[in-house]
Amino acid sequence: MKKLSILLLLVLLAMFLVGCSGVTTPSTIPSILMDNPEEYNVQGLRVNADFKVDVSEWWPNVEMDTYWVPAVVLGNPDNTTEELLELKGQPEKAKEEINVLFEALAFMHLCTEPGIHNAKTQGENDIWWEFPKPAEPAIRDGTVNCASAANVIQYLLENDYDEVGYVWRHTSFDSGDVGGHCTSYIKENGNYYFFDPVSLAEEDSAYPVEDGDEHFYGGGDLCDLIIQSTPRKYAIFWTQLSTGDEAIFAMFQSPYGHFALGNEGHNLYYPKAFDGANLKIWKDPADSVELLQASYNPKPPTNQYGVENYADYMPYANYENFDETEEQGEPEISTIPSDG
């Protein structure tokens, strides 16, 4: 009986220690609230947010199990806003110190602003190539656009989650507003999280307050929301709610950063050196837009927009060193899914 009592006491002690450890997994919302949230909150980010809203209840064309969640679902921050500000302009140090999405997004708001556009260069067959600004000069200069903001997220968090990648879409060339947009995703413990980091770069951005309230409008983009879902359901979420005619919706991984994107007519291209097996494409068959692998690698720009050593930054230098005999995989291509 005495042995049983001792065993029970040990079990209770173990349960107590686990409960007090403060350890949370990225797939669950932290249960331990921060005592000093004002030291961590910026813009719409709320360190003590604890909601999980199925947005299909708001928009009937969106499939169920498409959740709006707060940034802390992927981990509580260790660095305060004051500590993050000390990392401004220091990419290597920021990469070392920033380990969760909440910190990366807060850093984006505190230490960057909207600025430089993609560098452009003309290549073979009248293809115009756009090279997104790499993460390190973007952090040093403190200026980002959508693609370079996604580069910053990949750079800061690539070793902290199972997968950190890119989401890209482009409207139909027949639409009144032709163009594309690049955002980010994280995969952790089998769950996908989609979000737009560039929205936080503006000092007075319209990033929605993380309170789980449907009434977050005021100029914000729906892709600002951190959406937990599957790639297919997120494609439905975006195409159903987009104000433009989305002709192509794609997800991809790139271990060295965003690949260059080429444009000629109604065709879009990625470099031959980029492994197409890392690319998942949904296309609208009603539109004539194609995303294809080019037959060559574009020549990287040099010193575009005052950025030094642009061509030396991976993956651009990697394009030139690509072994022509190396086999590259084919993208997975599907029709843009509907709510049916």
N, C-alpha and C positions, 0 to 999 in steps of 0.2 A: 504493500500500500504506500509505504514511504517512497519507494522507487518511482511509483506511478505519479505521486504528487510532485516529485522533483522533475520528472519528464514533462508534466503539464506546465510547470513553472518555466521550464526552458523554452517550450513552444510559445507560451505567452510572451516571454521576453523577446524571442526572435520576431514575433509579429509586431511587437512594439517598436523594435529597432528598424524594421522595414518601413513601417508607417512613418517614422520620424527621419528617415534618411534624406528626404527631399528629392530623391531620384525620380525623374519622369521620363517616359519614353516618347519619342517624337510622334508616335501615332495616337497619343492620347493628350487631351487638354490638361495642363498642369493643375493639380488640385491644391497646391500650396500657393497662396496669394503673397504678393510682395508688399511689405510694410510701407515702402516709400515709392509708390508708383510714379510720383512726379519727377523722380530722378531718371526715369526710363521712357516715359511717354513722349512721343513727338507726333505732330500733325494728327492723323487719325489712329495711329498705333496705340493700343491700350494693353499694357503688360498684364493686367488682371482680367482681361476679357475671357469669358468662359462659355460662349454660345456655340451652337452648331445648328444652322438653319438650313433646312431642305428648301432651296429656292424654287423647286417645282410647285410649291404651294403658292408662290407669287406669280409664276409664269407657266401657264398650263402646257405650253408647247415644249417645255424643258422636261426631260425624263426625271423620274424620282431618283433619290440618292445622289443628287447633285448639290453639295453642301457649301454654303458660305461659312468659313471658319476664320478665327483670328490668327495672327502670325505666331503667337505663342504655342499653337498646336504643334509646331516643329521645334519647340524648346524655349525655355526661359533665358533671357539675356544675363550675362555676367557683367557687361560693361554699361555704365551709366552714360547718359548723353554727354556729360562733361568728359568722360574718358574716351568716347568715340570721337569727339571733336579734336582730341589730341592726335588722332590718327590721320587727320586731313592731309592729303598730299603725299602720303607715305604708303604706297601699295604693298610693299613687302611686309611691313609691320601690321597693316590692316589685315592682310591675309592670315597672319599668325594669330592675331587677337580675336578676330570675328569668327564665330563658330556656329551661329544659329541664324535663321532667317530674320527674326525680329531685329537683331543687331545689324544685319546687312541692309535691311530696309531703312532703319533709323540712320545708319551711316550715309545711305543714298540721299536722305533728306537733309542731313546736317552738313555734308561735305561735298555735294555736287550741285550743279545747276544746269538747266538746259543750255545747249550750246552747239558744239561742232557737228556738222553733218558728215555723212559718209564721204570718203575720198572716192573720186571717180576717175577712171582711165579707160580709153578705148583700146580694144584688142582686135583680134582677127575676126573676119566675117561681120564687121560692123556691130560687134557686141560691145555694149557699154558695161563695164564692170564697176560695182560699188564695193568698196572695202570698209567695213565698219571699223571704227576706232578701237584698237585693242584696250584691254582693261587697265594695264599699267599706266600708259600715258593718260587715259581717261581719268584715273584717280589722281595722278600727279597734277594734271591741268584743272581738275574739278569740273569738267564739262562733259555732258553726255547727251546722246539722243537715244532712241529706243533700242537700237542694236548694240550700241556700246554700253548701255545700262545693263542689258542682258549679259554682255561680256563680263561686266564687273561682278554680277551675281555668280556667274560660273567660276570666276577666278577666286572669289572670296570663299565659296562654299563647296568647291568640287571635291574636297577630301572629307567633308563633314556629313554627307548623306550618301545614300546608295547610288543616286543618279541626280545630276543637275544638268538640265538641257534647255532647249530653245523651242518656242512656238512661233510660227511665222504664217502670215496670211496675206493674200493679195486680192484686191477687188478685180472685177471684170474690166477689161480694157474698153468695153462699151458703156461703162458706167460714167456718171458725171463726176466722180471723184476717184480717179485712178491712183492707186498707190498701195503700199504694203505697210505692215507693222510687225515688229518683233517683240515678244515677251518671253517669259521664263516659266519653267516648271521644275519641280523637285519630286523625285520618287523616293519614298522611305517606307520600309516595312510593308511593301506591296501596295501602298497608297500613293496616288498622284495628287499633287497640289499645283495649281496654275495661278499665275499672278503677273502683274505688270509693274516692274520696279521703277520705270522712268517717271511714272506719275508722281513719285515722291520727290523728284529732283527740284521741283519748283518750290519756292519759299511759301507761296500761298496756294499750294496744290489743292485740288478738289478730292483728294483721297478720302474715301468714306470712313467715317468714324466707326471703329470696331465695337459696335454695341448690339449687333444682331437685329437692328431696326430696319424695316423695309424702306423707311423714308430717308434715304441717304443721298437723294438726288441734289444737284446743284452744280452741274457741269462735269461731274465725274464720269469716267468711262466704266462700263460694266466689267471690263477685263481688269480693272483695278482690284476687284474683289478677289480674295484668296479662295479659290474654288477647289474643294476636294471631290474628285470624281474619277472616272476612267477617261482615257483619251477620247474614246468614241462619244461619251456623254458630254464631254467638254466641247467637242466639235459641234454637237447639237446645241448646247448652251450658247456658243458664240454665234453660229450662223442663224439661229432662230431670233436672236436679239440684236444682231448687227443692223445698223442703219444702211450699210452698203451691200452691194451684191458681191458676196465673197465667192470668188472663182476657185481659189486654192487655199487649203488649210493644211499646214504641215507641222510635224514635230521632228526634231533631229537632235543628235548628240555630236559634239565635236570636242575632242580632248584638248585642243589647243586654242579654242575660241571659235567665234562665228566665221563660217566660210564666206568668201566673196560671192556676190550674186550678180549675174549678168542679165542683160535685157536686150532683145532685138525683136522688133515687131511685137507680136503677141506671145513670143516665147521667152521663157526665163531659164537661166542656166546656172549650174553650180560647177566648180572646177573639176577637172578630171581626177585630180589627186584626192578629192573628197570621197570617202567610202559611202556609196549610195545605200549600203545595207544599214546605215545609221539613220536613214531618212524614211519617214512614214508620211505619205501624201494622200489627202482626200481632195478630189476634184469634182467640180460641178460640170456634168457632161453638156449642159446648155451653154457653157462658155468655152471660148477657143484657147484659153490660156494653158500653156504647157510648161512644166518644170522638168528640164532635161539636163543630162550630163554633157558638158562641152567636150569637144574632141582635143582640147589642149588646156594648159594651165595659164591663167592670166598673169601678166607681168605686174608685180606688186608696185604700188605707188611709192614715191620717195618724198619725204618732207612735205606731204600734203597738209594744208592748213597749219603749217608751222610745227608739225609733229616730227621730231627727229627719230631716226632709226626705225622708221615705219617698216621698211622692207626686211629688217632683221628680226622682226617679231613673228613668232610662230602663230598661225600656220603658213604665213605668206612665204617665208623662206622655204618651207617644206614643199610648196608647190613646185619650185624650181628644181628641187632635189628628188622629186618623185620618180621612182623607177617605172619607166614606161611598160615594163613587162609585168608589173604587179597587177594582179586581178582585183578589181573593185566590185563590190556587191551591187545588186540592183535594189532600188527603192521598193517598198511595199506601197502599191497604189490602190485606192478604193474610191468609190463614189461618196461624196459628202453625205453623211447620214441625215435622215429626217427624224421627226419625232414619232414616226410610225414604226 
